[in-house]
Amino acid sequence: MKEVDGIKWLSTNEFMERFSGISRSTIYESLKDGSLPHIRLSKSKILIPEDAFERKFRSRYEGTDLLGREIEE
């Protein structure tokens, strides 16, 4: 794990270890479609913010309840 400007970055392998319930293919698909934030340092080196899964989940369901219904404020 590397920390830069207060952000902890994980390699793809570290991310898979941390979130062992997520398959390798799901992680790479999410990287490819841009739904999982990351930086690519080279063709084979990708770093993912430690809180990327939380961000992905939060942005997907923000403004909705647990059943996906819009929350009226």
C-alpha positions as CSV (number, residue, x, y, z in Angstrom):
1,M,0.0,0.0,0.0
2,K,1.3,3.5,-0.9
3,E,0.0,6.7,0.6
4,V,0.2,9.9,-1.4
5,D,-1.4,13.2,-0.2
6,G,-3.4,11.4,2.4
7,I,-4.9,8.9,-0.1
8,K,-4.0,5.2,0.5
9,W,-3.5,3.4,-2.8
10,L,-3.7,-0.4,-3.3
11,S,-2.4,-2.5,-6.2
12,T,-5.0,-4.6,-7.9
13,N,-3.8,-7.7,-6.0
14,E,-4.0,-5.8,-2.6
15,F,-7.5,-4.6,-3.5
16,M,-8.6,-8.2,-4.3
17,E,-7.1,-9.4,-1.0
18,R,-9.0,-6.6,0.9
19,F,-12.3,-7.3,-0.9
20,S,-12.0,-11.1,-1.3
21,G,-15.7,-11.4,-2.1
22,I,-15.3,-9.6,-5.4
23,S,-14.0,-11.6,-8.4
24,R,-10.9,-10.6,-10.4
25,S,-13.0,-10.2,-13.5
26,T,-15.5,-7.9,-11.8
27,I,-12.7,-5.7,-10.6
28,Y,-11.1,-5.5,-14.1
29,E,-14.5,-4.8,-15.7
30,S,-15.1,-2.0,-13.2
31,L,-11.7,-0.5,-14.0
32,K,-12.4,-0.8,-17.7
33,D,-15.8,0.9,-17.6
34,G,-14.5,3.6,-15.3
35,S,-16.9,2.8,-12.4
36,L,-14.0,2.0,-10.1
37,P,-11.6,5.0,-9.7
38,H,-8.0,4.2,-10.4
39,I,-4.8,5.5,-11.9
40,R,-2.7,3.6,-14.4
41,L,1.0,3.9,-13.9
42,S,1.9,1.6,-16.8
43,K,0.3,-1.1,-18.9
44,S,0.6,-3.6,-16.0
45,K,0.5,-1.3,-12.9
46,I,-2.8,0.0,-11.7
47,L,-3.4,1.7,-8.3
48,I,-6.9,1.9,-6.7
49,P,-7.8,4.2,-3.8
50,E,-8.4,2.2,-0.6
51,D,-11.9,3.6,-0.4
52,A,-12.8,3.0,-4.1
53,F,-15.3,0.2,-3.3
54,E,-17.1,2.4,-0.8
55,R,-17.1,5.3,-3.4
56,K,-18.5,3.0,-6.1
57,F,-21.3,1.7,-3.8
58,R,-22.1,5.2,-2.5
59,S,-22.3,6.8,-5.9
60,R,-24.4,4.0,-7.3
61,Y,-27.0,4.2,-4.6
62,E,-26.8,7.9,-3.5
63,G,-30.2,9.4,-3.2
64,T,-31.9,6.0,-3.0
65,D,-33.0,3.7,-0.2
66,L,-31.7,0.1,0.1
67,L,-34.3,-1.1,-2.4
68,G,-33.1,1.5,-5.0
69,R,-36.2,3.8,-4.6
70,E,-35.6,7.5,-4.8
71,I,-35.6,9.3,-1.5
72,E,-37.7,12.4,-1.3
73,E,-36.2,15.2,0.8
